[in-house]
Amino acid sequence: MHISLEDFEQKLKEFFDRHDPSKKSISHTIAKHFVNHQDEVFEHLSDLYHEKEGIHVTEDSIFNTSFGPSSGATPY
């Protein structure tokens, strides 16, 4: 999947609306940093929220990826 930054952000907001409304505010940051890793982002988030059902997921766990900026991957 590769959709526009705006559409990616909207899909993230929809995801967080369903799974963790308190994280909806970081949708823009996630979209901006991981626009070239959209499939991986949703796979990562899905794994986190399926594994952590009922447990508070932190921003650190959301941004701790094998494909993010700290991994040397190009974020934009």
PDB file of N, CA, C, O and CB in Angstrom:
ATOM      1  N   MET A   1       0.854  -1.169   0.000  1.00  0.00           N
ATOM      2  CA  MET A   1       0.000   0.000   0.000  1.00  0.00           C
ATOM      3  C   MET A   1       0.897   1.228   0.000  1.00  0.00           C
ATOM      4  O   MET A   1       1.863   1.300   0.760  1.00  0.00           O
ATOM      5  CB  MET A   1      -0.970   0.000   1.222  1.00  0.00           C
ATOM      6  N   HIS A   2       0.584   2.173  -0.835  1.00  0.00           N
ATOM      7  CA  HIS A   2       1.229   3.477  -0.744  1.00  0.00           C
ATOM      8  C   HIS A   2       0.197   4.518  -1.136  1.00  0.00           C
ATOM      9  O   HIS A   2      -0.115   4.709  -2.311  1.00  0.00           O
ATOM     10  CB  HIS A   2       2.507   3.562  -1.657  1.00  0.00           C
ATOM     11  N   ILE A   3      -0.317   5.178  -0.125  1.00  0.00           N
ATOM     12  CA  ILE A   3      -1.315   6.215  -0.332  1.00  0.00           C
ATOM     13  C   ILE A   3      -0.706   7.548   0.078  1.00  0.00           C
ATOM     14  O   ILE A   3       0.387   7.588   0.644  1.00  0.00           O
ATOM     15  CB  ILE A   3      -2.621   5.919   0.473  1.00  0.00           C
ATOM     16  N   SER A   4      -1.396   8.615  -0.202  1.00  0.00           N
ATOM     17  CA  SER A   4      -0.869   9.939   0.128  1.00  0.00           C
ATOM     18  C   SER A   4      -0.678  10.079   1.638  1.00  0.00           C
ATOM     19  O   SER A   4      -1.285   9.356   2.428  1.00  0.00           O
ATOM     20  CB  SER A   4      -1.810  11.042  -0.396  1.00  0.00           C
ATOM     21  N   LEU A   5       0.164  11.007   2.010  1.00  0.00           N
ATOM     22  CA  LEU A   5       0.413  11.285   3.422  1.00  0.00           C
ATOM     23  C   LEU A   5      -0.897  11.585   4.150  1.00  0.00           C
ATOM     24  O   LEU A   5      -1.125  11.097   5.257  1.00  0.00           O
ATOM     25  CB  LEU A   5       1.392  12.466   3.576  1.00  0.00           C
ATOM     26  N   GLU A   6      -1.746  12.379   3.531  1.00  0.00           N
ATOM     27  CA  GLU A   6      -3.017  12.754   4.155  1.00  0.00           C
ATOM     28  C   GLU A   6      -3.924  11.538   4.357  1.00  0.00           C
ATOM     29  O   GLU A   6      -4.549  11.390   5.407  1.00  0.00           O
ATOM     30  CB  GLU A   6      -3.735  13.806   3.303  1.00  0.00           C
ATOM     31  N   ASP A   7      -3.992  10.677   3.351  1.00  0.00           N
ATOM     32  CA  ASP A   7      -4.829   9.480   3.470  1.00  0.00           C
ATOM     33  C   ASP A   7      -4.251   8.500   4.489  1.00  0.00           C
ATOM     34  O   ASP A   7      -4.990   7.847   5.226  1.00  0.00           O
ATOM     35  CB  ASP A   7      -4.973   8.794   2.105  1.00  0.00           C
ATOM     36  N   PHE A   8      -2.936   8.406   4.521  1.00  0.00           N
ATOM     37  CA  PHE A   8      -2.269   7.544   5.498  1.00  0.00           C
ATOM     38  C   PHE A   8      -2.587   8.029   6.913  1.00  0.00           C
ATOM     39  O   PHE A   8      -2.919   7.236   7.794  1.00  0.00           O
ATOM     40  CB  PHE A   8      -0.731   7.522   5.259  1.00  0.00           C
ATOM     41  N   GLU A   9      -2.480   9.335   7.116  1.00  0.00           N
ATOM     42  CA  GLU A   9      -2.802   9.904   8.429  1.00  0.00           C
ATOM     43  C   GLU A   9      -4.256   9.620   8.796  1.00  0.00           C
ATOM     44  O   GLU A   9      -4.550   9.284   9.943  1.00  0.00           O
ATOM     45  CB  GLU A   9      -2.538  11.425   8.442  1.00  0.00           C
ATOM     46  N   GLN A  10      -5.160   9.749   7.839  1.00  0.00           N
ATOM     47  CA  GLN A  10      -6.576   9.485   8.107  1.00  0.00           C
ATOM     48  C   GLN A  10      -6.794   8.024   8.498  1.00  0.00           C
ATOM     49  O   GLN A  10      -7.556   7.736   9.421  1.00  0.00           O
ATOM     50  CB  GLN A  10      -7.430   9.836   6.875  1.00  0.00           C
ATOM     51  N   LYS A  11      -6.135   7.111   7.807  1.00  0.00           N
ATOM     52  CA  LYS A  11      -6.266   5.689   8.148  1.00  0.00           C
ATOM     53  C   LYS A  11      -5.717   5.406   9.548  1.00  0.00           C
ATOM     54  O   LYS A  11      -6.270   4.591  10.285  1.00  0.00           O
ATOM     55  CB  LYS A  11      -5.533   4.819   7.108  1.00  0.00           C
ATOM     56  N   LEU A  12      -4.635   6.079   9.903  1.00  0.00           N
ATOM     57  CA  LEU A  12      -4.102   5.929  11.257  1.00  0.00           C
ATOM     58  C   LEU A  12      -5.100   6.442  12.292  1.00  0.00           C
ATOM     59  O   LEU A  12      -5.306   5.805  13.325  1.00  0.00           O
ATOM     60  CB  LEU A  12      -2.763   6.675  11.394  1.00  0.00           C
ATOM     61  N   LYS A  13      -5.714   7.584  12.023  1.00  0.00           N
ATOM     62  CA  LYS A  13      -6.719   8.124  12.946  1.00  0.00           C
ATOM     63  C   LYS A  13      -7.872   7.138  13.114  1.00  0.00           C
ATOM     64  O   LYS A  13      -8.362   6.930  14.223  1.00  0.00           O
ATOM     65  CB  LYS A  13      -7.250   9.485  12.439  1.00  0.00           C
ATOM     66  N   GLU A  14      -8.294   6.540  12.022  1.00  0.00           N
ATOM     67  CA  GLU A  14      -9.375   5.554  12.089  1.00  0.00           C
ATOM     68  C   GLU A  14      -8.946   4.331  12.900  1.00  0.00           C
ATOM     69  O   GLU A  14      -9.727   3.794  13.687  1.00  0.00           O
ATOM     70  CB  GLU A  14      -9.802   5.128  10.673  1.00  0.00           C
ATOM     71  N   PHE A  15      -7.712   3.902  12.704  1.00  0.00           N
ATOM     72  CA  PHE A  15      -7.189   2.772  13.474  1.00  0.00           C
ATOM     73  C   PHE A  15      -7.224   3.095  14.967  1.00  0.00           C
ATOM     74  O   PHE A  15      -7.716   2.304  15.771  1.00  0.00           O
ATOM     75  CB  PHE A  15      -5.745   2.427  13.029  1.00  0.00           C
ATOM     76  N   PHE A  16      -6.696   4.266  15.328  1.00  0.00           N
ATOM     77  CA  PHE A  16      -6.653   4.637  16.740  1.00  0.00           C
ATOM     78  C   PHE A  16      -8.048   4.912  17.302  1.00  0.00           C
ATOM     79  O   PHE A  16      -8.288   4.675  18.486  1.00  0.00           O
ATOM     80  CB  PHE A  16      -5.771   5.861  16.929  1.00  0.00           C
ATOM     81  N   ASP A  17      -8.961   5.401  16.483  1.00  0.00           N
ATOM     82  CA  ASP A  17     -10.348   5.555  16.943  1.00  0.00           C
ATOM     83  C   ASP A  17     -10.890   4.214  17.434  1.00  0.00           C
ATOM     84  O   ASP A  17     -11.584   4.149  18.449  1.00  0.00           O
ATOM     85  CB  ASP A  17     -11.247   6.115  15.807  1.00  0.00           C
ATOM     86  N   ARG A  18     -10.569   3.159  16.712  1.00  0.00           N
ATOM     87  CA  ARG A  18     -11.060   1.819  17.065  1.00  0.00           C
ATOM     88  C   ARG A  18     -10.294   1.200  18.225  1.00  0.00           C
ATOM     89  O   ARG A  18     -10.889   0.563  19.095  1.00  0.00           O
ATOM     90  CB  ARG A  18     -10.975   0.904  15.861  1.00  0.00           C
ATOM     91  N   HIS A  19      -8.981   1.382  18.241  1.00  0.00           N
ATOM     92  CA  HIS A  19      -8.148   0.623  19.171  1.00  0.00           C
ATOM     93  C   HIS A  19      -7.639   1.397  20.380  1.00  0.00           C
ATOM     94  O   HIS A  19      -7.455   0.819  21.451  1.00  0.00           O
ATOM     95  CB  HIS A  19      -6.994   0.084  18.443  1.00  0.00           C
ATOM     96  N   ASP A  20      -7.410   2.694  20.223  1.00  0.00           N
ATOM     97  CA  ASP A  20      -6.810   3.459  21.324  1.00  0.00           C
ATOM     98  C   ASP A  20      -6.958   4.955  21.046  1.00  0.00           C
ATOM     99  O   ASP A  20      -6.002   5.606  20.624  1.00  0.00           O
ATOM    100  CB  ASP A  20      -5.306   3.083  21.510  1.00  0.00           C
ATOM    101  N   PRO A  21      -8.154   5.501  21.282  1.00  0.00           N
ATOM    102  CA  PRO A  21      -8.397   6.912  20.963  1.00  0.00           C
ATOM    103  C   PRO A  21      -7.399   7.885  21.584  1.00  0.00           C
ATOM    104  O   PRO A  21      -7.197   8.977  21.052  1.00  0.00           O
ATOM    105  CB  PRO A  21      -9.767   7.284  21.404  1.00  0.00           C
ATOM    106  N   SER A  22      -6.785   7.521  22.675  1.00  0.00           N
ATOM    107  CA  SER A  22      -5.819   8.427  23.308  1.00  0.00           C
ATOM    108  C   SER A  22      -4.566   8.623  22.451  1.00  0.00           C
ATOM    109  O   SER A  22      -3.815   9.573  22.669  1.00  0.00           O
ATOM    110  CB  SER A  22      -5.424   7.893  24.682  1.00  0.00           C
ATOM    111  N   LYS A  23      -4.336   7.748  21.494  1.00  0.00           N
ATOM    112  CA  LYS A  23      -3.148   7.846  20.630  1.00  0.00           C
ATOM    113  C   LYS A  23      -3.455   8.524  19.289  1.00  0.00           C
ATOM    114  O   LYS A  23      -2.556   8.711  18.470  1.00  0.00           O
ATOM    115  CB  LYS A  23      -2.573   6.453  20.377  1.00  0.00           C
ATOM    116  N   LYS A  24      -4.695   8.882  19.070  1.00  0.00           N
ATOM    117  CA  LYS A  24      -5.087   9.491  17.795  1.00  0.00           C
ATOM    118  C   LYS A  24      -4.258  10.740  17.482  1.00  0.00           C
ATOM    119  O   LYS A  24      -3.996  11.039  16.317  1.00  0.00           O
ATOM    120  CB  LYS A  24      -6.575   9.850  17.818  1.00  0.00           C
ATOM    121  N   SER A  25      -3.854  11.454  18.508  1.00  0.00           N
ATOM    122  CA  SER A  25      -3.120  12.709  18.315  1.00  0.00           C
ATOM    123  C   SER A  25      -1.733  12.513  17.703  1.00  0.00           C
ATOM    124  O   SER A  25      -1.146  13.473  17.204  1.00  0.00           O
ATOM    125  CB  SER A  25      -2.983  13.423  19.634  1.00  0.00           C
ATOM    126  N   ILE A  26      -1.201  11.303  17.732  1.00  0.00           N
ATOM    127  CA  ILE A  26       0.132  11.085  17.150  1.00  0.00           C
ATOM    128  C   ILE A  26       0.057  10.567  15.713  1.00  0.00           C
ATOM    129  O   ILE A  26       1.081  10.224  15.123  1.00  0.00           O
ATOM    130  CB  ILE A  26       0.923  10.100  18.010  1.00  0.00           C
ATOM    131  N   SER A  27      -1.130  10.511  15.159  1.00  0.00           N
ATOM    132  CA  SER A  27      -1.301  10.010  13.792  1.00  0.00           C
ATOM    133  C   SER A  27      -0.478  10.796  12.782  1.00  0.00           C
ATOM    134  O   SER A  27       0.136  10.207  11.893  1.00  0.00           O
ATOM    135  CB  SER A  27      -2.764  10.057  13.399  1.00  0.00           C
ATOM    136  N   HIS A  28      -0.459  12.105  12.907  1.00  0.00           N
ATOM    137  CA  HIS A  28       0.296  12.934  11.962  1.00  0.00           C
ATOM    138  C   HIS A  28       1.790  12.622  12.046  1.00  0.00           C
ATOM    139  O   HIS A  28       2.458  12.493  11.020  1.00  0.00           O
ATOM    140  CB  HIS A  28       0.047  14.434  12.240  1.00  0.00           C
ATOM    141  N   THR A  29       2.303  12.504  13.249  1.00  0.00           N
ATOM    142  CA  THR A  29       3.729  12.225  13.439  1.00  0.00           C
ATOM    143  C   THR A  29       4.093  10.864  12.860  1.00  0.00           C
ATOM    144  O   THR A  29       5.111  10.726  12.182  1.00  0.00           O
ATOM    145  CB  THR A  29       4.098  12.280  14.931  1.00  0.00           C
ATOM    146  N   ILE A  30       3.273   9.875  13.123  1.00  0.00           N
ATOM    147  CA  ILE A  30       3.530   8.538  12.576  1.00  0.00           C
ATOM    148  C   ILE A  30       3.504   8.589  11.053  1.00  0.00           C
ATOM    149  O   ILE A  30       4.401   8.065  10.391  1.00  0.00           O
ATOM    150  CB  ILE A  30       2.486   7.516  13.101  1.00  0.00           C
ATOM    151  N   ALA A  31       2.478   9.219  10.506  1.00  0.00           N
ATOM    152  CA  ALA A  31       2.346   9.296   9.047  1.00  0.00           C
ATOM    153  C   ALA A  31       3.554   9.984   8.427  1.00  0.00           C
ATOM    154  O   ALA A  31       4.083   9.525   7.415  1.00  0.00           O
ATOM    155  CB  ALA A  31       1.062  10.041   8.660  1.00  0.00           C
ATOM    156  N   LYS A  32       3.983  11.068   9.025  1.00  0.00           N
ATOM    157  CA  LYS A  32       5.110  11.831   8.488  1.00  0.00           C
ATOM    158  C   LYS A  32       6.405  11.017   8.535  1.00  0.00           C
ATOM    159  O   LYS A  32       7.172  11.017   7.572  1.00  0.00           O
ATOM    160  CB  LYS A  32       5.283  13.139   9.267  1.00  0.00           C
ATOM    161  N   HIS A  33       6.645  10.338   9.629  1.00  0.00           N
ATOM    162  CA  HIS A  33       7.898   9.599   9.796  1.00  0.00           C
ATOM    163  C   HIS A  33       7.939   8.289   9.009  1.00  0.00           C
ATOM    164  O   HIS A  33       9.014   7.826   8.625  1.00  0.00           O
ATOM    165  CB  HIS A  33       8.121   9.309  11.255  1.00  0.00           C
ATOM    166  N   PHE A  34       6.788   7.702   8.775  1.00  0.00           N
ATOM    167  CA  PHE A  34       6.765   6.365   8.187  1.00  0.00           C
ATOM    168  C   PHE A  34       5.977   6.294   6.878  1.00  0.00           C
ATOM    169  O   PHE A  34       5.441   5.241   6.534  1.00  0.00           O
ATOM    170  CB  PHE A  34       6.183   5.391   9.175  1.00  0.00           C
ATOM    171  N   VAL A  35       5.905   7.394   6.157  1.00  0.00           N
ATOM    172  CA  VAL A  35       5.110   7.431   4.928  1.00  0.00           C
ATOM    173  C   VAL A  35       5.569   6.378   3.918  1.00  0.00           C
ATOM    174  O   VAL A  35       4.761   5.894   3.125  1.00  0.00           O
ATOM    175  CB  VAL A  35       5.185   8.817   4.298  1.00  0.00           C
ATOM    176  N   ASN A  36       6.835   6.023   3.936  1.00  0.00           N
ATOM    177  CA  ASN A  36       7.342   5.014   3.000  1.00  0.00           C
ATOM    178  C   ASN A  36       7.283   3.597   3.557  1.00  0.00           C
ATOM    179  O   ASN A  36       7.797   2.661   2.944  1.00  0.00           O
ATOM    180  CB  ASN A  36       8.763   5.339   2.620  1.00  0.00           C
ATOM    181  N   HIS A  37       6.666   3.443   4.704  1.00  0.00           N
ATOM    182  CA  HIS A  37       6.573   2.127   5.357  1.00  0.00           C
ATOM    183  C   HIS A  37       5.143   1.867   5.828  1.00  0.00           C
ATOM    184  O   HIS A  37       4.927   1.360   6.928  1.00  0.00           O
ATOM    185  CB  HIS A  37       7.555   2.039   6.556  1.00  0.00           C
ATOM    186  N   GLN A  38       4.191   2.212   5.004  1.00  0.00           N
ATOM    187  CA  GLN A  38       2.793   2.162   5.416  1.00  0.00           C
ATOM    188  C   GLN A  38       2.331   0.755   5.786  1.00  0.00           C
ATOM    189  O   GLN A  38       1.694   0.568   6.822  1.00  0.00           O
ATOM    190  CB  GLN A  38       1.922   2.703   4.318  1.00  0.00           C
ATOM    191  N   ASP A  39       2.640  -0.217   4.964  1.00  0.00           N
ATOM    192  CA  ASP A  39       2.226  -1.590   5.279  1.00  0.00           C
ATOM    193  C   ASP A  39       2.844  -2.060   6.592  1.00  0.00           C
ATOM    194  O   ASP A  39       2.179  -2.670   7.428  1.00  0.00           O
ATOM    195  CB  ASP A  39       2.620  -2.547   4.140  1.00  0.00           C
ATOM    196  N   GLU A  40       4.128  -1.762   6.753  1.00  0.00           N
ATOM    197  CA  GLU A  40       4.825  -2.176   7.966  1.00  0.00           C
ATOM    198  C   GLU A  40       4.227  -1.516   9.207  1.00  0.00           C
ATOM    199  O   GLU A  40       4.125  -2.141  10.263  1.00  0.00           O
ATOM    200  CB  GLU A  40       6.309  -1.841   7.861  1.00  0.00           C
ATOM    201  N   VAL A  41       3.835  -0.252   9.072  1.00  0.00           N
ATOM    202  CA  VAL A  41       3.232   0.459  10.207  1.00  0.00           C
ATOM    203  C   VAL A  41       1.957  -0.248  10.650  1.00  0.00           C
ATOM    204  O   VAL A  41       1.773  -0.512  11.839  1.00  0.00           O
ATOM    205  CB  VAL A  41       2.929   1.932   9.835  1.00  0.00           C
ATOM    206  N   PHE A  42       1.082  -0.553   9.705  1.00  0.00           N
ATOM    207  CA  PHE A  42      -0.176  -1.190  10.094  1.00  0.00           C
ATOM    208  C   PHE A  42       0.040  -2.612  10.603  1.00  0.00           C
ATOM    209  O   PHE A  42      -0.681  -3.075  11.487  1.00  0.00           O
ATOM    210  CB  PHE A  42      -1.141  -1.204   8.918  1.00  0.00           C
ATOM    211  N   GLU A  43       1.016  -3.293  10.053  1.00  0.00           N
ATOM    212  CA  GLU A  43       1.334  -4.624  10.571  1.00  0.00           C
ATOM    213  C   GLU A  43       1.856  -4.515  12.007  1.00  0.00           C
ATOM    214  O   GLU A  43       1.451  -5.278  12.884  1.00  0.00           O
ATOM    215  CB  GLU A  43       2.378  -5.330   9.663  1.00  0.00           C
ATOM    216  N   HIS A  44       2.750  -3.569  12.229  1.00  0.00           N
ATOM    217  CA  HIS A  44       3.318  -3.350  13.564  1.00  0.00           C
ATOM    218  C   HIS A  44       2.224  -2.967  14.566  1.00  0.00           C
ATOM    219  O   HIS A  44       2.146  -3.532  15.656  1.00  0.00           O
ATOM    220  CB  HIS A  44       4.403  -2.252  13.515  1.00  0.00           C
ATOM    221  N   LEU A  45       1.389  -2.008  14.189  1.00  0.00           N
ATOM    222  CA  LEU A  45       0.326  -1.572  15.095  1.00  0.00           C
ATOM    223  C   LEU A  45      -0.669  -2.697  15.364  1.00  0.00           C
ATOM    224  O   LEU A  45      -1.114  -2.883  16.496  1.00  0.00           O
ATOM    225  CB  LEU A  45      -0.401  -0.358  14.515  1.00  0.00           C
ATOM    226  N   SER A  46      -1.011  -3.434  14.330  1.00  0.00           N
ATOM    227  CA  SER A  46      -1.940  -4.555  14.521  1.00  0.00           C
ATOM    228  C   SER A  46      -1.356  -5.587  15.469  1.00  0.00           C
ATOM    229  O   SER A  46      -2.045  -6.090  16.357  1.00  0.00           O
ATOM    230  CB  SER A  46      -2.279  -5.213  13.176  1.00  0.00           C
ATOM    231  N   ASP A  47      -0.077  -5.900  15.276  1.00  0.00           N
ATOM    232  CA  ASP A  47       0.581  -6.848  16.180  1.00  0.00           C
ATOM    233  C   ASP A  47       0.580  -6.320  17.613  1.00  0.00           C
ATOM    234  O   ASP A  47       0.267  -7.053  18.551  1.00  0.00           O
ATOM    235  CB  ASP A  47       2.024  -7.121  15.717  1.00  0.00           C
ATOM    236  N   LEU A  48       0.931  -5.049  17.775  1.00  0.00           N
ATOM    237  CA  LEU A  48       0.964  -4.461  19.119  1.00  0.00           C
ATOM    238  C   LEU A  48      -0.390  -4.551  19.800  1.00  0.00           C
ATOM    239  O   LEU A  48      -0.490  -4.973  20.952  1.00  0.00           O
ATOM    240  CB  LEU A  48       1.411  -3.005  19.051  1.00  0.00           C
ATOM    241  N   TYR A  49      -1.416  -4.156  19.091  1.00  0.00           N
ATOM    242  CA  TYR A  49      -2.729  -4.093  19.720  1.00  0.00           C
ATOM    243  C   TYR A  49      -3.373  -5.458  19.865  1.00  0.00           C
ATOM    244  O   TYR A  49      -4.219  -5.641  20.741  1.00  0.00           O
ATOM    245  CB  TYR A  49      -3.632  -3.193  18.931  1.00  0.00           C
ATOM    246  N   HIS A  50      -3.004  -6.417  19.039  1.00  0.00           N
ATOM    247  CA  HIS A  50      -3.508  -7.773  19.246  1.00  0.00           C
ATOM    248  C   HIS A  50      -2.802  -8.426  20.427  1.00  0.00           C
ATOM    249  O   HIS A  50      -3.433  -9.112  21.231  1.00  0.00           O
ATOM    250  CB  HIS A  50      -3.322  -8.622  17.974  1.00  0.00           C
ATOM    251  N   GLU A  51      -1.496  -8.213  20.531  1.00  0.00           N
ATOM    252  CA  GLU A  51      -0.729  -8.783  21.637  1.00  0.00           C
ATOM    253  C   GLU A  51      -1.064  -8.108  22.958  1.00  0.00           C
ATOM    254  O   GLU A  51      -1.066  -8.752  24.008  1.00  0.00           O
ATOM    255  CB  GLU A  51       0.762  -8.664  21.360  1.00  0.00           C
ATOM    256  N   LYS A  52      -1.343  -6.831  22.906  1.00  0.00           N
ATOM    257  CA  LYS A  52      -1.506  -6.035  24.117  1.00  0.00           C
ATOM    258  C   LYS A  52      -2.972  -5.793  24.465  1.00  0.00           C
ATOM    259  O   LYS A  52      -3.291  -4.848  25.188  1.00  0.00           O
ATOM    260  CB  LYS A  52      -0.796  -4.714  23.959  1.00  0.00           C
ATOM    261  N   GLU A  53      -3.847  -6.624  23.965  1.00  0.00           N
ATOM    262  CA  GLU A  53      -5.276  -6.428  24.211  1.00  0.00           C
ATOM    263  C   GLU A  53      -5.532  -6.157  25.689  1.00  0.00           C
ATOM    264  O   GLU A  53      -5.221  -6.974  26.555  1.00  0.00           O
ATOM    265  CB  GLU A  53      -6.079  -7.657  23.749  1.00  0.00           C
ATOM    266  N   GLY A  54      -6.095  -5.014  25.946  1.00  0.00           N
ATOM    267  CA  GLY A  54      -6.403  -4.649  27.317  1.00  0.00           C
ATOM    268  C   GLY A  54      -5.242  -4.056  28.088  1.00  0.00           C
ATOM    269  O   GLY A  54      -5.403  -3.693  29.254  1.00  0.00           O
ATOM    270  N   ILE A  55      -4.073  -3.947  27.467  1.00  0.00           N
ATOM    271  CA  ILE A  55      -2.893  -3.395  28.132  1.00  0.00           C
ATOM    272  C   ILE A  55      -2.553  -2.069  27.471  1.00  0.00           C
ATOM    273  O   ILE A  55      -2.671  -1.934  26.253  1.00  0.00           O
ATOM    274  CB  ILE A  55      -1.679  -4.384  28.066  1.00  0.00           C
ATOM    275  N   HIS A  56      -2.136  -1.103  28.253  1.00  0.00           N
ATOM    276  CA  HIS A  56      -1.780   0.221  27.748  1.00  0.00           C
ATOM    277  C   HIS A  56      -0.570   0.126  26.820  1.00  0.00           C
ATOM    278  O   HIS A  56       0.484  -0.373  27.217  1.00  0.00           O
ATOM    279  CB  HIS A  56      -1.489   1.188  28.917  1.00  0.00           C
ATOM    280  N   VAL A  57      -0.722   0.603  25.594  1.00  0.00           N
ATOM    281  CA  VAL A  57       0.373   0.628  24.626  1.00  0.00           C
ATOM    282  C   VAL A  57       0.982   2.023  24.658  1.00  0.00           C
ATOM    283  O   VAL A  57       0.267   3.018  24.538  1.00  0.00           O
ATOM    284  CB  VAL A  57      -0.123   0.253  23.177  1.00  0.00           C
ATOM    285  N   THR A  58       2.288   2.097  24.819  1.00  0.00           N
ATOM    286  CA  THR A  58       2.960   3.392  24.929  1.00  0.00           C
ATOM    287  C   THR A  58       3.404   3.907  23.564  1.00  0.00           C
ATOM    288  O   THR A  58       3.511   3.147  22.602  1.00  0.00           O
ATOM    289  CB  THR A  58       4.165   3.285  25.863  1.00  0.00           C
ATOM    290  N   GLU A  59       3.658   5.208  23.500  1.00  0.00           N
ATOM    291  CA  GLU A  59       4.192   5.779  22.264  1.00  0.00           C
ATOM    292  C   GLU A  59       5.541   5.158  21.937  1.00  0.00           C
ATOM    293  O   GLU A  59       5.859   4.947  20.766  1.00  0.00           O
ATOM    294  CB  GLU A  59       4.320   7.308  22.379  1.00  0.00           C
ATOM    295  N   ASP A  60       6.335   4.865  22.958  1.00  0.00           N
ATOM    296  CA  ASP A  60       7.632   4.228  22.717  1.00  0.00           C
ATOM    297  C   ASP A  60       7.459   2.904  21.984  1.00  0.00           C
ATOM    298  O   ASP A  60       8.212   2.602  21.058  1.00  0.00           O
ATOM    299  CB  ASP A  60       8.376   4.004  24.040  1.00  0.00           C
ATOM    300  N   SER A  61       6.476   2.118  22.393  1.00  0.00           N
ATOM    301  CA  SER A  61       6.277   0.831  21.727  1.00  0.00           C
ATOM    302  C   SER A  61       5.763   1.020  20.302  1.00  0.00           C
ATOM    303  O   SER A  61       6.034   0.195  19.430  1.00  0.00           O
ATOM    304  CB  SER A  61       5.299  -0.036  22.526  1.00  0.00           C
ATOM    305  N   ILE A  62       5.033   2.089  20.065  1.00  0.00           N
ATOM    306  CA  ILE A  62       4.543   2.361  18.710  1.00  0.00           C
ATOM    307  C   ILE A  62       5.704   2.736  17.795  1.00  0.00           C
ATOM    308  O   ILE A  62       5.784   2.267  16.659  1.00  0.00           O
ATOM    309  CB  ILE A  62       3.485   3.491  18.727  1.00  0.00           C
ATOM    310  N   PHE A  63       6.596   3.576  18.288  1.00  0.00           N
ATOM    311  CA  PHE A  63       7.702   4.046  17.455  1.00  0.00           C
ATOM    312  C   PHE A  63       8.904   3.111  17.459  1.00  0.00           C
ATOM    313  O   PHE A  63       9.836   3.317  16.682  1.00  0.00           O
ATOM    314  CB  PHE A  63       8.134   5.405  17.913  1.00  0.00           C
ATOM    315  N   ASN A  64       8.910   2.098  18.304  1.00  0.00           N
ATOM    316  CA  ASN A  64      10.014   1.146  18.368  1.00  0.00           C
ATOM    317  C   ASN A  64       9.798   0.079  17.298  1.00  0.00           C
ATOM    318  O   ASN A  64       9.144  -0.936  17.538  1.00  0.00           O
ATOM    319  CB  ASN A  64      10.124   0.502  19.789  1.00  0.00           C
ATOM    320  N   THR A  65      10.354   0.323  16.120  1.00  0.00           N
ATOM    321  CA  THR A  65      10.152  -0.564  14.982  1.00  0.00           C
ATOM    322  C   THR A  65      11.483  -0.991  14.392  1.00  0.00           C
ATOM    323  O   THR A  65      12.519  -0.389  14.672  1.00  0.00           O
ATOM    324  CB  THR A  65       9.296   0.115  13.916  1.00  0.00           C
ATOM    325  N   SER A  66      11.448  -2.010  13.593  1.00  0.00           N
ATOM    326  CA  SER A  66      12.657  -2.441  12.895  1.00  0.00           C
ATOM    327  C   SER A  66      12.833  -1.689  11.581  1.00  0.00           C
ATOM    328  O   SER A  66      13.832  -1.885  10.889  1.00  0.00           O
ATOM    329  CB  SER A  66      12.612  -3.946  12.635  1.00  0.00           C
ATOM    330  N   PHE A  67      11.876  -0.829  11.227  1.00  0.00           N
ATOM    331  CA  PHE A  67      11.932  -0.131   9.950  1.00  0.00           C
ATOM    332  C   PHE A  67      11.910   1.381  10.104  1.00  0.00           C
ATOM    333  O   PHE A  67      11.846   2.096   9.103  1.00  0.00           O
ATOM    334  CB  PHE A  67      10.788  -0.562   9.084  1.00  0.00           C
ATOM    335  N   GLY A  68      11.960   1.879  11.317  1.00  0.00           N
ATOM    336  CA  GLY A  68      11.844   3.310  11.557  1.00  0.00           C
ATOM    337  C   GLY A  68      13.149   4.063  11.434  1.00  0.00           C
ATOM    338  O   GLY A  68      14.180   3.495  11.074  1.00  0.00           O
ATOM    339  N   PRO A  69      13.093   5.353  11.736  1.00  0.00           N
ATOM    340  CA  PRO A  69      14.264   6.215  11.601  1.00  0.00           C
ATOM    341  C   PRO A  69      15.485   5.718  12.370  1.00  0.00           C
ATOM    342  O   PRO A  69      16.609   5.861  11.887  1.00  0.00           O
ATOM    343  CB  PRO A  69      13.921   7.594  12.061  1.00  0.00           C
ATOM    344  N   SER A  70      15.292   5.144  13.544  1.00  0.00           N
ATOM    345  CA  SER A  70      16.445   4.687  14.321  1.00  0.00           C
ATOM    346  C   SER A  70      17.092   3.444  13.722  1.00  0.00           C
ATOM    347  O   SER A  70      18.197   3.069  14.114  1.00  0.00           O
ATOM    348  CB  SER A  70      16.028   4.404  15.750  1.00  0.00           C
ATOM    349  N   SER A  71      16.412   2.805  12.777  1.00  0.00           N
ATOM    350  CA  SER A  71      16.964   1.606  12.147  1.00  0.00           C
ATOM    351  C   SER A  71      17.850   1.946  10.957  1.00  0.00           C
ATOM    352  O   SER A  71      18.472   1.068  10.359  1.00  0.00           O
ATOM    353  CB  SER A  71      15.842   0.682  11.705  1.00  0.00           C
ATOM    354  N   GLY A  72      17.899   3.231  10.621  1.00  0.00           N
ATOM    355  CA  GLY A  72      18.656   3.640   9.449  1.00  0.00           C
ATOM    356  C   GLY A  72      17.800   3.702   8.200  1.00  0.00           C
ATOM    357  O   GLY A  72      18.276   4.101   7.138  1.00  0.00           O
ATOM    358  N   ALA A  73      16.534   3.308   8.319  1.00  0.00           N
ATOM    359  CA  ALA A  73      15.629   3.376   7.175  1.00  0.00           C
ATOM    360  C   ALA A  73      15.294   4.832   6.876  1.00  0.00           C
ATOM    361  O   ALA A  73      15.266   5.666   7.781  1.00  0.00           O
ATOM    362  CB  ALA A  73      14.337   2.562   7.441  1.00  0.00           C
ATOM    363  N   THR A  74      15.046   5.127   5.638  1.00  0.00           N
ATOM    364  CA  THR A  74      14.673   6.479   5.249  1.00  0.00           C
ATOM    365  C   THR A  74      13.232   6.732   5.653  1.00  0.00           C
ATOM    366  O   THR A  74      12.334   6.044   5.169  1.00  0.00           O
ATOM    367  CB  THR A  74      14.866   6.697   3.729  1.00  0.00           C
ATOM    368  N   PRO A  75      12.981   7.711   6.535  1.00  0.00           N
ATOM    369  CA  PRO A  75      11.628   7.910   7.028  1.00  0.00           C
ATOM    370  C   PRO A  75      10.699   8.611   6.054  1.00  0.00           C
ATOM    371  O   PRO A  75       9.482   8.518   6.217  1.00  0.00           O
ATOM    372  CB  PRO A  75      11.676   8.681   8.280  1.00  0.00           C
ATOM    373  N   TYR A  76      11.207   9.299   5.059  1.00  0.00           N
ATOM    374  CA  TYR A  76      10.322  10.047   4.154  1.00  0.00           C
ATOM    375  C   TYR A  76      10.471   9.550   2.745  1.00  0.00           C
ATOM    376  O   TYR A  76       9.809  10.055   1.839  1.00  0.00           O
ATOM    377  CB  TYR A  76      10.614  11.546   4.211  1.00  0.00           C
TER     378      TYR A  76
END
